[in-house]
Amino acid sequence: MEVPAVDVNELKQAWLINAQATWNNPNKQLGRDLLVQLCRPGANVDAVAARVWYLDKLVKEAIVKAASDPHDVPFYVPR
């Protein structure tokens, strides 16, 4: 599945708001109306939502992996 390109600033803003909203409520999701307000007119809101969803899954997976073995995480940098 190909996901269309999105504006990086819109993605950052949506990601931060999603992270704040779901930190203590993991089953909560951003509403489409909120994403429409965050994005510029004409933006592909569905593509922004898809990328936020993918990032959320990747970050959670990395956190679980880091908690189990910090040396097995691809971005681990020894001090």
VOMAR-792489 format. One line per 5 residues: number of its first residue (from 1); for each residue x, y, z of N, C-alpha, C, O, CB. Coordinates in nm, 2 decimals, decimal comma, padded with zeros to 4 digits. Each point is the difference from the previous one (the first is absolute). Glycine has a CB too. Layout:
N
NUM> X/Y/Z/X/Y/Z/X/Y/Z/X/Y/Z/X/Y/Z ~ ...
This chain:
79
1> 00,08/-00,12/00,00/-00,08/00,12/00,00/00,09/00,12/00,00/00,09/00,02/00,08/-00,28/-00,14/00,04 ~ 00,16/00,21/-00,21/00,08/00,13/-00,01/-00,07/00,11/00,07/-00,12/00,02/-00,02/00,22/-00,09/-00,20 ~ -00,03/00,14/00,31/-00,06/00,11/00,08/00,05/00,13/-00,06/00,12/00,01/-00,01/-00,14/-00,15/00,22 ~ -00,07/00,23/-00,25/00,05/00,12/-00,06/00,08/00,09/00,09/-00,01/-00,01/00,12/-00,19/00,01/-00,26 ~ 00,29/00,08/00,09/00,09/00,09/00,08/-00,09/00,10/00,07/-00,11/00,03/-00,04/00,30/-00,06/-00,12
6> -00,14/00,07/00,28/-00,07/00,10/00,08/00,10/00,10/00,04/00,12/-00,02/00,00/-00,29/-00,15/00,09 ~ 00,11/00,29/-00,04/00,09/00,11/00,05/00,06/-00,05/00,13/-00,08/-00,04/00,09/-00,07/00,22/-00,21 ~ 00,28/-00,17/00,14/00,06/-00,04/00,12/-00,05/00,07/00,12/-00,01/-00,06/00,11/00,21/00,00/-00,25 ~ -00,22/00,19/00,13/-00,05/00,08/00,12/-00,14/-00,05/00,04/-00,03/00,00/00,12/00,17/00,20/-00,20 ~ -00,22/-00,23/-00,02/-00,14/-00,05/00,04/00,01/-00,14/00,07/-00,07/-00,03/00,09/-00,02/00,16/-00,29
11> 00,18/-00,21/00,15/00,03/-00,13/00,06/00,05/00,01/00,14/-00,05/-00,07/00,09/00,09/-00,02/-00,32 ~ 00,06/00,18/00,25/00,05/00,02/00,13/-00,11/00,05/00,10/-00,01/-00,05/00,11/00,23/00,11/-00,21 ~ -00,30/00,04/00,06/-00,10/00,05/00,08/-00,11/-00,11/00,04/-00,04/-00,01/00,11/00,08/00,24/-00,21 ~ -00,08/-00,31/00,00/-00,09/-00,10/00,02/00,05/-00,11/00,09/-00,06/-00,05/00,09/-00,04/00,10/-00,32 ~ 00,23/-00,08/00,21/00,07/-00,10/00,08/00,00/00,04/00,15/-00,03/-00,08/00,09/00,17/00,01/-00,29
16> -00,10/00,20/00,22/00,01/00,04/00,14/-00,14/00,01/00,07/-00,01/-00,04/00,11/00,21/00,18/-00,18 ~ -00,30/-00,10/00,00/-00,13/00,01/00,06/-00,05/-00,15/00,02/-00,06/-00,02/00,11/00,01/00,24/-00,23 ~ 00,08/-00,31/00,03/-00,04/-00,14/00,02/00,07/-00,06/00,12/-00,06/-00,06/00,08/00,02/00,04/-00,33 ~ 00,17/00,05/00,26/00,08/-00,05/00,11/-00,06/00,05/00,14/-00,01/-00,08/00,09/00,21/00,06/-00,24 ~ -00,23/00,15/00,15/-00,05/00,06/00,13/-00,14/-00,06/00,03/-00,03/-00,03/00,12/00,16/00,24/-00,17
21> -00,21/-00,23/-00,05/-00,14/-00,04/00,02/00,00/-00,15/00,04/-00,09/-00,04/00,08/00,01/00,20/-00,25 ~ 00,17/-00,24/00,12/00,00/-00,14/00,03/00,09/-00,05/00,11/00,00/-00,12/00,03/-00,06/00,09/-00,27 ~ 00,14/00,12/00,30/00,09/-00,04/00,10/-00,06/-00,08/00,11/00,04/-00,11/00,04/00,10/00,31/-00,10 ~ -00,25/-00,14/00,12/-00,07/-00,07/00,11/-00,13/-00,07/-00,05/-00,06/-00,07/00,08/00,16/00,24/00,07 ~ -00,13/-00,15/-00,27/-00,12/-00,07/-00,06/00,03/-00,06/-00,13/-00,03/00,05/-00,11/-00,11/00,12/00,22
26> 00,21/-00,29/-00,11/00,05/-00,07/-00,12/-00,11/-00,03/-00,10/00,03/-00,02/-00,12/00,15/-00,07/00,26 ~ -00,30/00,08/-00,10/-00,11/-00,04/-00,09/-00,06/00,12/-00,07/-00,09/-00,01/-00,09/00,04/-00,19/00,23 ~ 00,09/00,32/-00,10/-00,05/00,12/-00,06/00,07/00,03/-00,14/00,12/-00,03/-00,01/-00,16/00,12/00,24 ~ -00,04/-00,04/-00,32/00,06/00,03/-00,13/-00,04/00,15/-00,04/-00,10/00,06/00,05/00,08/-00,30/-00,12 ~ 00,11/00,30/-00,01/-00,03/00,13/-00,05/-00,12/00,00/-00,09/-00,01/-00,09/-00,08/00,25/00,16/00,10
31> -00,33/00,02/-00,01/-00,11/00,01/-00,09/00,04/00,06/-00,13/00,09/00,08/-00,01/-00,25/-00,06/00,21 ~ 00,09/-00,05/-00,30/00,03/00,05/-00,13/-00,03/00,15/-00,01/00,08/00,08/-00,06/-00,14/-00,30/-00,04 ~ -00,04/00,27/00,18/-00,02/00,14/00,00/00,12/00,08/00,06/00,03/00,11/-00,05/-00,28/-00,16/00,08 ~ 00,31/00,00/00,07/00,12/00,06/00,06/00,11/00,00/-00,10/00,07/00,10/-00,02/-00,14/-00,17/00,25 ~ 00,09/-00,04/-00,30/00,11/00,00/-00,11/-00,03/00,10/-00,11/00,09/00,06/-00,05/-00,05/-00,30/00,11
36> -00,16/00,25/-00,10/-00,04/00,10/-00,10/00,04/00,14/00,05/00,05/00,08/-00,08/-00,24/-00,22/00,00 ~ 00,17/00,17/00,21/00,03/00,13/00,05/00,15/00,02/00,01/00,05/00,11/-00,02/-00,26/-00,11/00,15 ~ 00,29/-00,11/-00,11/00,14/00,01/00,02/00,07/00,02/-00,14/00,10/00,07/-00,01/-00,11/-00,21/00,21 ~ -00,05/00,08/-00,30/00,07/00,01/-00,13/-00,05/00,12/-00,09/-00,11/00,05/00,02/00,13/-00,30/-00,01 ~ 00,07/00,28/-00,10/-00,04/00,12/-00,09/-00,11/-00,05/-00,09/-00,02/-00,12/-00,03/00,26/00,21/00,04
41> -00,31/00,01/-00,07/-00,11/-00,04/-00,09/00,06/-00,08/-00,12/00,10/00,04/-00,06/-00,23/00,17/00,13 ~ 00,06/-00,31/-00,11/00,05/-00,08/-00,11/00,09/-00,12/00,03/00,04/-00,08/-00,08/-00,07/00,28/-00,05 ~ 00,08/-00,20/00,26/00,09/-00,11/00,04/-00,07/-00,13/00,00/-00,12/-00,01/00,02/00,25/00,18/00,12 ~ -00,06/-00,28/-00,16/-00,05/-00,13/00,00/00,00/-00,05/00,15/00,09/-00,05/00,05/00,00/00,00/-00,28 ~ -00,21/00,08/00,30/-00,01/-00,03/00,14/00,01/-00,15/00,03/00,06/-00,04/00,10/-00,21/00,24/-00,08
46> 00,10/-00,28/-00,12/00,01/-00,15/00,02/00,15/-00,04/00,00/00,03/-00,10/00,07/-00,26/00,07/-00,18 ~ 00,31/00,09/00,03/00,14/-00,04/-00,01/00,07/00,04/00,13/00,09/-00,07/00,05/-00,09/00,10/-00,30 ~ -00,04/00,09/00,31/00,06/00,04/00,13/-00,04/-00,10/00,10/00,08/-00,04/00,08/-00,09/00,29/-00,15 ~ -00,12/-00,29/00,08/-00,05/-00,09/00,10/00,07/-00,14/-00,02/00,04/-00,06/00,10/-00,26/00,18/-00,10 ~ 00,24/-00,16/-00,12/00,07/-00,13/-00,02/00,14/00,00/00,05/00,05/-00,09/00,07/-00,19/00,05/-00,27
51> 00,21/00,15/00,18/00,14/00,01/00,04/00,01/00,01/00,15/00,09/-00,05/00,06/-00,03/00,17/-00,27 ~ -00,15/-00,04/00,27/00,00/00,00/00,15/-00,03/-00,14/00,06/00,07/-00,04/00,10/-00,16/00,28/-00,11 ~ 00,00/-00,31/-00,05/-00,03/-00,14/00,04/00,13/-00,09/-00,01/00,03/-00,07/00,09/-00,27/00,10/-00,16 ~ 00,31/-00,02/-00,04/00,12/-00,08/-00,02/00,11/00,04/00,10/00,06/-00,09/00,05/-00,12/00,07/-00,30 ~ 00,08/00,15/00,27/00,10/00,04/00,09/-00,03/-00,05/00,14/00,09/-00,04/00,07/-00,05/00,25/-00,21
56> -00,17/-00,20/00,18/-00,04/-00,04/00,13/00,03/-00,15/00,02/00,06/-00,04/00,11/-00,24/00,21/-00,11 ~ 00,15/-00,25/-00,10/00,03/-00,14/00,01/00,15/-00,03/00,01/00,05/-00,08/00,08/-00,26/00,03/-00,21 ~ 00,29/00,12/00,05/00,15/-00,02/00,00/00,06/00,04/00,13/00,09/-00,07/00,05/-00,09/00,11/-00,29 ~ -00,05/00,08/00,29/00,06/00,04/00,13/-00,03/-00,09/00,11/00,08/-00,04/00,09/-00,10/00,28/-00,17 ~ -00,11/-00,29/00,09/-00,04/-00,09/00,10/00,08/-00,13/-00,01/00,04/-00,06/00,11/-00,27/00,16/-00,10
61> 00,25/-00,15/-00,13/00,08/-00,12/-00,02/00,15/00,02/00,05/00,05/-00,09/00,06/-00,20/00,03/-00,26 ~ 00,20/00,18/00,17/00,14/00,02/00,04/00,01/00,02/00,15/00,10/-00,05/00,06/-00,06/00,16/-00,28 ~ -00,14/-00,06/00,29/00,00/00,01/00,14/00,00/-00,13/00,07/00,07/-00,03/00,09/-00,19/00,25/-00,11 ~ 00,03/-00,31/-00,03/-00,01/-00,13/00,05/00,13/-00,08/-00,02/00,05/-00,07/00,09/-00,30/00,07/-00,14 ~ 00,31/00,02/-00,07/00,13/-00,07/-00,02/00,11/00,05/00,08/00,08/-00,08/00,06/-00,16/00,05/-00,29
66> 00,08/00,16/00,25/00,11/00,06/00,09/-00,02/-00,04/00,14/00,10/-00,02/00,07/-00,09/00,22/-00,22 ~ -00,13/-00,22/00,20/-00,03/-00,04/00,13/00,05/-00,14/00,03/00,04/-00,04/00,11/-00,23/00,20/-00,10 ~ 00,18/-00,24/-00,12/00,04/-00,14/00,02/00,15/-00,02/-00,02/00,06/-00,08/00,08/-00,29/00,01/-00,16 ~ 00,29/00,14/-00,01/00,15/-00,01/-00,02/00,05/00,13/-00,07/-00,01/00,01/-00,12/-00,01/-00,27/00,10 ~ 00,07/00,35/00,10/00,05/00,13/-00,06/00,11/-00,02/-00,11/00,02/00,09/-00,08/-00,09/00,02/00,30
71> 00,14/-00,22/-00,22/00,11/-00,02/-00,09/-00,06/-00,05/-00,14/00,08/-00,01/-00,09/00,08/-00,03/00,28 ~ -00,28/00,00/-00,19/-00,06/-00,06/-00,12/-00,08/00,11/-00,09/-00,06/-00,04/-00,10/00,05/-00,18/00,22 ~ 00,01/00,34/-00,07/-00,07/00,11/-00,07/00,09/00,05/-00,11/00,12/00,04/00,03/-00,26/00,02/00,17 ~ 00,09/-00,04/-00,33/00,09/00,04/-00,11/00,06/00,14/00,02/00,11/00,02/-00,06/-00,25/-00,16/-00,08 ~ 00,08/00,22/00,22/00,06/00,14/00,01/00,07/00,02/00,14/00,03/00,11/00,04/-00,21/-00,03/-00,19
76> 00,21/-00,19/00,21/00,08/00,00/00,13/00,14/00,05/-00,03/00,07/-00,05/-00,08/-00,21/-00,13/00,18 ~ 00,18/00,28/-00,02/00,14/00,05/-00,01/00,06/-00,01/00,14/-00,04/00,06/00,10/-00,02/00,10/-00,28 ~ 00,16/-00,25/00,19/00,07/-00,01/00,13/00,06/00,13/00,05/00,05/00,08/-00,08/00,00/-00,33/00,03 ~ -00,04/00,27/00,18/00,06/00,12/00,05/00,14/-00,02/00,04/00,07/00,09/00,04/-00,29/-00,02/00,04
